[in-house]
Amino acid sequence: MNVIPSLDTKAPQVLAAPRIPVIPAAAFGIVLGIGGMANAWRAAEQLWHVSAVPGQAIGLFGIGTWAVLLLGYVHKWIYVRAKALQEIEHPIQCCFVGLIGVSTMLIGLLCLPYSSLAARLLFGLGALWTVSFAVWRTGSLWAGGREPTTTTAVLYLPTVAGSYVVATVSAPLGYPDISQLAFGAGFFSWLAIESVLLNRLLTAPTLAEPLRPTIGIQLAPPAVGSVAYLSATTGVPDMLAHAMLGYALLQLLLILRTLPWVMRLPFTASYWAYSFGLTALATATIRMADRGDTGIIASLAPPIFILVNAAIALLVVLSLIAFVRGKLFPQ
């Protein structure tokens, strides 16, 4: 018997979800890298009086990237909810969800020259997300039962990265007291988590290849912490600022040492884990020189700024190539 397709125009139509890549929360690390680079250019503009155009262009690119990723992430919750729930329950991937709030605060800082209202609104929303998620996630960790091999540098993201960015953004918005409180939350969380991570790296089985780029996050706590501390204080940088920067430089050498081991994994968006720490390192050295530091720090600022620009440019180019090939966000 021949089957004749129905011509009933009143038959219910099933709307297929748009073909959009499933955006992992880890992708918001791209925003941190681009936004951090824009802030480094702003600091360079103030110290060396370079053109404002590159910083503005990078900042606008960061805002656009954040908007696209946010739409993609919302799309995932609407059309691929199972994957979103799986991610937030994953012992490693869940920590990246905190980057949504962190990146939103950073975008608020980028918006400050254009709209104080938008900057404050984005900071408030981002801080609310960051604190809520950090408390929820850390409370779950305190319940125990975690497999040691799932302990990676992503543990820094909810409390350390979140608190440091609150400190960094709140100060220029006129909340110095919040900046100091947030720095304390991030600083002591970093010290507590650092020992756990080093114990895991030294004694547990080696990181699986897909997780190895997370080692780049090791640079972020001292580097981003230096920027946060400079935001929460005034005057010539003191001993603590120098100490944190010194530890950041040591971490930089260590992650460079591990690059051949990490790069066995083909390029994906996970390599942006290096970006926030790198851009923060450039920003910290420039701001310290601008605040009156001389000697080796002032001498290091220009070459670090140049090298970080080259690294971020390379990440952008490789990301665009991987995106065109459909390999930027492997599932």
C-alpha positions in Angstrom: 0.0 0.0 0.0 1.3 3.4 -1.0 1.8 5.8 1.9 0.7 9.3 0.9 2.1 12.1 3.0 -0.5 14.2 4.7 -1.3 17.6 3.3 -3.0 18.8 6.4 -1.5 22.2 7.0 -3.0 22.2 10.6 -0.7 19.4 11.7 1.5 20.5 14.5 5.0 21.6 13.5 8.0 20.6 15.5 10.5 23.4 15.8 14.1 22.2 15.7 16.7 23.9 17.9 19.0 26.2 16.0 22.4 24.6 15.1 24.5 26.4 17.7 27.6 24.8 19.3 27.0 23.6 22.8 28.9 26.2 24.9 30.7 24.9 27.9 31.0 27.2 30.9 34.8 26.9 30.5 34.4 29.0 27.4 34.0 32.1 29.5 37.7 31.8 30.3 38.1 33.4 26.8 36.3 36.5 28.1 38.7 36.7 31.0 41.7 36.6 28.7 40.4 39.2 26.3 39.1 41.4 29.1 42.3 41.1 31.0 44.2 42.2 27.8 42.0 45.2 27.5 42.8 46.2 31.1 46.5 45.8 30.4 46.2 48.2 27.5 44.4 50.7 29.7 47.2 50.5 32.2 49.7 50.9 29.4 47.8 53.9 28.1 48.1 55.6 31.5 51.8 54.8 32.1 53.3 55.0 28.6 50.7 57.2 26.9 50.1 54.6 24.1 47.1 55.0 21.8 43.7 54.3 23.4 42.4 52.6 20.3 43.9 49.1 20.8 42.5 48.9 24.4 39.1 50.1 23.3 39.0 47.7 20.4 40.0 44.7 22.5 37.5 45.8 25.2 34.7 45.9 22.6 35.7 42.6 21.2 35.6 41.2 24.8 32.1 42.6 25.3 30.9 41.0 22.1 32.5 37.7 22.9 30.9 37.7 26.3 27.4 38.4 24.8 27.7 35.7 22.2 28.9 33.1 24.8 26.2 34.1 27.2 23.5 33.6 24.5 25.0 30.2 23.7 25.0 29.2 27.3 21.4 30.2 27.7 20.6 28.3 24.5 22.2 25.2 26.1 19.9 25.4 29.1 16.8 25.8 26.9 17.5 23.2 24.2 20.2 20.8 25.7 19.3 21.0 29.3 20.6 17.5 30.0 24.1 18.6 29.1 23.8 21.7 31.2 22.8 19.7 34.2 25.5 17.1 33.6 28.1 19.9 33.5 27.0 21.6 36.8 27.0 18.2 38.5 30.5 17.2 37.1 33.3 17.2 39.8 35.6 19.3 37.5 33.5 21.1 34.9 31.1 22.5 37.5 33.8 24.9 38.8 33.8 26.7 35.4 30.2 27.8 35.9 31.5 30.4 38.4 33.3 32.1 35.4 29.9 33.3 34.2 29.7 35.7 37.1 33.4 36.5 37.0 33.3 37.4 33.3 30.2 39.5 33.8 32.0 41.6 36.5 35.0 42.0 34.2 32.7 43.1 31.3 31.2 45.7 33.8 34.6 47.1 34.3 35.1 47.4 30.5 31.8 49.2 30.3 32.8 51.8 32.9 34.1 54.4 30.5 30.9 54.2 28.5 28.2 53.9 31.1 28.6 53.9 34.9 25.1 52.5 35.3 25.8 49.6 33.0 29.1 48.9 34.8 27.4 48.9 38.3 24.5 46.7 37.1 26.8 44.1 35.5 29.1 44.2 38.6 26.1 43.6 40.9 24.7 40.8 38.8 28.1 39.2 38.4 29.0 39.5 42.1 25.7 38.0 43.1 26.2 35.0 40.8 29.9 34.7 41.9 29.2 34.7 45.6 26.1 32.5 45.4 27.9 29.9 43.3 31.1 30.0 45.4 29.2 29.3 48.6 27.1 26.6 47.0 30.1 24.8 45.4 32.4 25.2 48.3 29.7 23.9 50.7 29.4 20.8 48.5 33.2 20.3 48.7 33.2 20.5 52.5 30.8 17.5 52.5 33.8 15.4 51.4 33.7 12.2 49.3 35.7 13.8 46.5 37.9 11.6 44.3 41.5 12.9 44.6 42.2 12.6 40.9 39.4 15.2 40.2 41.3 17.8 42.1 42.7 20.3 39.6 43.4 24.1 39.5 39.8 24.7 38.5 39.1 24.7 42.3 40.5 28.2 42.4 37.8 29.6 40.2 34.7 29.8 42.5 36.3 31.5 45.5 39.8 32.7 44.5 39.2 34.1 41.0 35.7 35.3 42.0 36.8 37.2 45.1 39.8 38.7 43.3 37.7 40.1 40.5 35.2 41.5 43.0 38.1 43.3 44.6 39.5 44.5 41.3 36.2 45.8 39.9 34.6 47.2 43.1 37.4 49.7 43.8 37.1 51.8 40.6 33.3 51.7 41.1 33.8 53.5 44.4 33.6 50.6 46.9 37.1 50.4 48.5 35.8 48.6 51.6 34.2 45.9 49.5 37.5 45.6 47.6 39.5 45.0 50.7 37.1 42.4 52.1 37.0 40.6 48.8 40.8 40.6 48.5 41.0 38.9 52.0 38.4 36.3 50.9 40.4 35.5 47.8 43.9 35.6 49.4 43.2 33.2 52.2 41.2 30.9 49.9 44.2 30.8 47.6 46.5 29.8 50.4 44.2 27.1 51.6 43.6 25.5 48.2 47.2 25.8 47.0 48.5 23.2 49.4 45.7 20.8 48.4 46.5 21.2 44.7 50.3 20.8 45.1 49.7 17.6 47.1 47.6 16.2 44.3 50.1 17.1 41.6 53.0 15.6 43.6 51.4 12.4 44.9 48.3 11.5 42.8 48.4 10.0 39.2 49.3 12.4 36.4 46.6 14.6 35.0 44.8 13.2 32.0 45.6 14.9 28.7 42.3 16.8 28.4 42.9 18.3 31.9 46.5 19.4 31.4 45.8 22.9 30.1 44.2 23.6 33.5 47.7 23.8 34.9 47.8 27.3 33.3 45.4 28.4 36.0 48.2 28.1 38.5 49.5 31.5 37.4 46.2 33.3 38.0 46.0 33.4 41.9 49.3 35.3 42.5 49.0 37.4 39.2 45.3 38.3 39.5 45.8 38.6 43.2 48.5 41.3 42.6 46.0 43.3 40.5 43.3 42.9 43.2 45.7 44.0 45.9 46.8 47.1 43.9 43.1 47.9 43.4 42.4 47.6 47.1 45.4 49.8 48.2 47.0 53.1 47.3 50.5 54.5 47.1 53.8 52.8 46.2 53.5 49.0 46.1 54.6 47.4 49.3 56.3 44.2 50.3 53.2 42.0 49.9 52.6 43.3 46.4 56.2 42.5 45.5 56.0 39.1 47.1 52.8 38.1 45.2 54.4 39.3 41.9 57.5 37.3 42.7 55.5 34.1 43.2 53.6 34.9 39.9 56.9 35.1 38.1 57.9 31.7 39.5 54.6 30.2 38.4 55.2 31.6 35.0 58.5 29.8 34.7 56.9 26.6 35.9 54.0 26.6 33.5 56.5 27.3 30.7 58.4 24.3 31.8 55.3 22.1 31.6 54.2 23.4 28.2 55.7 20.4 26.2 53.8 18.0 28.5 50.5 20.0 28.1 50.8 20.5 24.3 50.4 16.8 23.6 46.7 17.8 23.5 45.5 19.4 20.3 44.4 23.0 20.6 41.0 23.6 22.1 39.4 26.4 24.1 40.9 24.9 27.2 44.2 26.5 26.4 42.6 29.9 27.4 43.2 28.8 31.0 46.6 30.4 30.6 45.2 33.8 29.5 43.8 35.4 32.6 47.0 34.9 34.6 49.2 36.1 31.8 47.2 39.3 31.2 47.0 40.0 35.0 50.8 39.6 35.2 51.2 42.3 32.5 48.7 44.6 34.2 50.3 44.1 37.6 53.8 45.1 36.4 52.5 48.1 34.5 50.4 49.4 37.4 53.3 48.8 39.9 55.6 50.9 37.6 52.9 53.5 37.3 52.6 53.7 41.1 56.2 54.5 41.6 58.1 51.2 41.4 61.5 51.4 39.8 64.3 49.0 39.1 63.6 45.5 38.0 59.8 45.7 38.0 59.8 48.8 35.8 62.3 47.0 33.5 60.1 43.9 33.3 56.9 45.7 32.4 57.6 46.4 28.7 58.8 42.9 27.7 56.1 41.1 29.7 53.5 43.4 28.0 54.8 42.6 24.6 55.0 38.8 25.2 51.5 38.7 26.7 50.1 40.5 23.7 51.8 38.0 21.4 50.4 35.1 23.5 46.8 36.4 23.4 47.0 37.1 19.7 48.2 33.5 19.1 45.3 32.2 21.2 42.8 34.3 19.2 44.1 33.1 15.9 44.2 29.4 16.9 40.7 29.7 18.4 39.3 31.2 15.1 40.9 28.3 13.2 39.6 25.7 15.6 36.1 27.3 15.5 36.0 27.2 11.7 37.0 23.5 11.8 34.4 22.8 14.5 37.0 21.8 17.1 37.0 24.7 19.5 34.5 23.2 21.9 34.9 19.4 21.6 32.2 17.5 23.3 
